[in-house]
């Protein structure tokens, strides 16, 4: 475990990477230890962790970079071990879009043990000082804490990743976090999620919440230019996720192509954005398991972003 600060050049954006980008290998604690050392050498400043199977006991892991961001398990099974395996097998028969899939079972322990792991990790990596936060939880839903509350007690700060599943426009989200600013002071702009339509599980949930209203793939977020403008003007962007809509777009961007992803990064930096940028990618299973491939994408993503931020 290591949460000591890494030197960062004044005025430059902190560059972070989500260790879920290295799945399936990052379920192994030893792999994450070795990867963190290489990422430090590439120039990354920090890590984002989830309670992946090999990371839920932080005292057993020695990282070479501090952990500044954390997320709960994305979609863990209810059962552990064989029960969890059979849970995802049964999903293949029912086709429930909300249910965990095989990749969820491989990545995370059961819901209970993922939760236990998350709290151990939060305890290990947080500073405990909300005036000088070191560990921020990225959440995907607006919290239901009382309005008078100060947010989660488990982490130093909380930030909302916006996406179509919130079923709100950018302005509605801004209005909501302005009320709950003690809990959600800013948002995470993910360059993939603000461009996509509704996922099947999101559409199903929204349909249940608003019976009789056709949903389809409609998203109420609006276009990405307006989203950036809405949150940048009042200074409410606290994190940017550098994530392509697919592997092809990421490779074209890193190779100097004129892509929409490249336009989005330019637009964000033109607002004067100086807060952290988190790298996240999924190149597909066959590429992800090739030795050194994911690390190469991580290195090239760092170099691309560092050049962009230096010239902004």
C-alpha positions, 0 to 999 in steps of 0.5 A, a space after each residue: 500500500 502506498 498513498 504518498 504524493 508523486 511530484 507533479 509539475 505546477 500548472 499541469 493536469 494530474 494524469 491518473 489511470 483506471 486500473 480496470 483498463 488492464 482487465 482481466 490481468 488487473 484482478 491479480 494484485 501482483 500484476 497491479 503492483 508491477 504495472 503501477 511501477 511502470 505507470 509511474 515511470 511513464 509519468 502518471 501521477 495517480 491511480 483509480 482503483 475498484 474492488 477488483 478481486 486481487 485489490 480488496 486487501 490493500 495492506 497486502 499490495 505495495 503500489 508505486 503511485 498514490 490512489 486518488 480515485 475509487 469506485 464501487 464494483 460496477 455490477 457484482 454477483 449476489 452469490 460468491 464462488 460457484 453460486 456467483 458463477 451459476 448466477 451469470 449462467 442463468 442470466 444467459 437464459 433470462 437475458 436480464 440486462 441488469 444482471 451481472 455478466 461473466 466479465 463482472 464475475 471474473 473482475 469482482 467478488 460478490 456484492 457483499 465482499 466487494 462492499 467489504 473490500 471497498 471500505 477497506 480500500 477507502 480506509 487505507 487510501 483516504 486522508 480523513 481530512 475533507 478540507 484537503 481530500 486525497 481520495 475521491 469516490 466517483 459515483 454514478 447516481 446522485 446520492 440520497 444522503 440528507 441535504 444537510 449531510 456532508 457526504 460519504 463518511 468513507 472517502 474524503 470527497 465525492 464526484 458524479 460521473 454524468 451519463 445518459 442513465 441519469 435521465 436528466 439534462 446537463 442543466 438539470 444535473 447542474 441545478 441538482 448538484 448546486 443544491 447538494 454541493 456539500 456532497 457533490 461539488 463537481 462532475 466527472 466528464 467522461 468523453 465516452 459516456 456523454 456521447 453514447 445512448 442509453 444502455 439496455 439496463 438504463 432504458 429498462 430502469 427508466 421505463 419502469 420509473 416512467 411507465 407509458 413513456 417511450 424510451 428507446 435509446 433517447 438521451 436527455 444529456 444533449 450534445 457534448 459541446 453544450 455539456 462542456 459549456 454548461 459545467 465549465 462556465 461555473 467551474 463545476 468540472 472536477 475530473 475528465 475521463 479520457 475514454 474513446 467510444 471504441 478501440 478504433 477511435 482511441 488508436 486513431 487519436 493516439 496516432 494523430 488522427 482528427 477524431 471527435 475524441 481529440 476535438 473534445 480534449 481540445 475543447 475541454 482544455 480551451 476552457 482552462 481546465 487544470 484538474 485531473 484527467 483519468 485514462 480509461 480504455 478497453 481494447 477488447 479481450 484478445 488485445 487486452 491479454 496480449 503481453 505489453 499491449 495494454 501498457 503500450 496503450 497506457 504509455 501512448 495515452 499519457 504521452 498524448 495527454 501530456 503533450 496536449 496539456 503542456 500546449 494548452 
